[in-house]
Amino acid sequence: MKNTIVTIVSGIMLLNSCKENPKQEKSDGIHEEATAEIISDKNLDSLKANFYIEILDKEALKVIDPKATIEVLASGFAWTEGPLWVEEGKYLLFSDIPNNKVNKLDHNDKVTTYLEPSGYTGGSTYGDEPGSNGLVLNKDNELILLQHGDRRVAKMNSSVNNPKSDFTTLVDNYNGKKLNSPNDGFFDKDGNFYFTDPPYGLPLKMDDPSKELDFQGVYCLLTSGELVLLDKLSRPNGIAQSPDGNTLYVAVSDPLHAVWYRYDIEKPGKVANRRLFHDVTHLVGQQGEQGLPDGLKTNSRGYLFATGPGGVWIFNSSSKVIARIHTRQLTSNCALTTDEKRLFLTADDYILGVDLR
């Protein structure tokens, strides 16, 4: 590959991505220890065997050490998503969507159940992805959940240090029609909330009879309470903003059009000039390139960390791919620590970690 400086192999192989998602009864114990798979040393070595960091431009050396080790921090979940670093407490929260819970990974890599239920609070079962997806903290350090089963963006009413499955709805409809299944989002500096609404949480996805909207939207919930439709995309998924607040990035997890877009943010709730940021449709279905454009995060220097085919893609602000973290897993999302020195990945049924520069 052109401009390749170095490729370092440091470990993970492709796992079977077709997993059963057994239904589990809700638990009254919020802080019970989460069920986790025990990985033998032999299996762990096998997992690491095909994991590697690929440097595509020397600019990437400002962001990641090519010799960095990608660690398997936890495993044994159904489908991990929505990673969120909580600086107060130094722990990671993440959703296990099929099991309708949020888990907590502490500084000792111990996993406990943080919140259950997390995304569907009804009395019956609800599809194969009922739980929360994206997790975000607002300016008041309150937990915001994008809930598949309840089809809303909601605020947890208790503090982050005392989690309870008691929620207030922030938004659950557009022009009187129920949202599909809110997926991922972020707050801008003024407190406006941008989020995506694909059909993945609906029991029958696009063909679900309860689907009320005939499109999949990208939205902005203004501080005034008004919900503004920014765009309609086939499968909007991850969403992020440039550090200067002028650019919006949206991932499209459509196997027929697997791309990232960027927009100019003219003012809160108004975007313009949608243009292609990067297209990976040609990689869909290729061996070792499993996955689609999904979760996004930007750091304070403007670098974009985007989960997609094969793992994580690292872009500069000019849309140039400067490095890739190959996980050979269906990698759904990522999160940065506050100091931006560590990147967490939700990858299939794993939580992974890699140090950054």
Phi, psi and omega in degrees: 000142184299141177063019177286123181270313182197146174236124183245129178266130179211015158120090143201139184259162179291130174254166176293118184273352179268098186247147170281143179245083183297138176287138177239143178291149179294149181244145176278344183271106185290322187257021179295155180290130182287146176291129181222143180286138177271123181257124177288160179302323180295315180292324179296318177298321179295320179299320185282347191300328184246019181269128179206158177254131182243118178266122184252346178206142184299340176301330181297337181293346173283341188253319188216142175277125181298344178262008181299144179266132175265121187257144169269110187267328181199159182204178174093019180261181180267309177200112186268145182202176169056041182296140181219121176275128178253107185295318177286099185115341177054057179219164180250131169258146175207150179273142165247094194298310182297330181269004172057046180212160169250133178252161179237129175250114184272184186290348175261011182064027174271135181255130173229157174286124183265319186208128178205123000284160184243336186224338176231119184250010179285172184274341182255182176281160182213093172060192182260355178224069186277343192281188173288156173246262181293145177233133185217145171260137175271183185295340179264014179063034176260145183276125175252131182240137171264108193258119178295302189296317179275355172056052184204166165261126187226157176251132173287130187283340178266170180286162180295337180272355180220064189294139176217146180279065179227119192230153170247131179287127173269318174199140179219006180207159173236119183052041176085357179254134185301138174297160179287286178193090182311139195244301185213154182193175177204158173262139170276180186295339181264358178095007173283142187248119178261136180205164180248157185218072176281183183263009193296334180275348179288141182307319180249022176052233184296333184263012183290130182294342180272359179291119185263332179268140180266023179209170174245125191248159167247127190232163168228121174268107183288158179298339177287346184100350179285135176260121183250130174278119181270321183195161173245125180229160184295317179213068179295142186221258180292153182210140181204171183229147174292155183298334178276356177078009185262346185231136176252133176247136178224131175270144177241111184266055180253117182299340178271348181204071185273099189217168165243137176249158169228152182227156168274131174267110183278324175194167180306126179083008178221120177238161181209168172059053174297132179213158182290130175267311177198144183241126178237022181303326182293344181268347184300126179089353179283145180300133181082356182243034182293148182106167182226165175307128188221245186287152183226145169215143172246150175257179186291345178265003175090006177281140183253125175256115188233119175285142184189201182310123174085347181149240182240133176256133177249119181247151164271176186292348178268011178074014178278133175282118182255342178196160174225139171256107183273116177257340186056032178230163169286098187263116192268325187196176181208162179212145178255146169288166184300323179277359177063023180262356179218139179244127174258143180236136167262116187225102181060244180256020183242157164245124182243158178218145176214137178280145179243173177260000000 
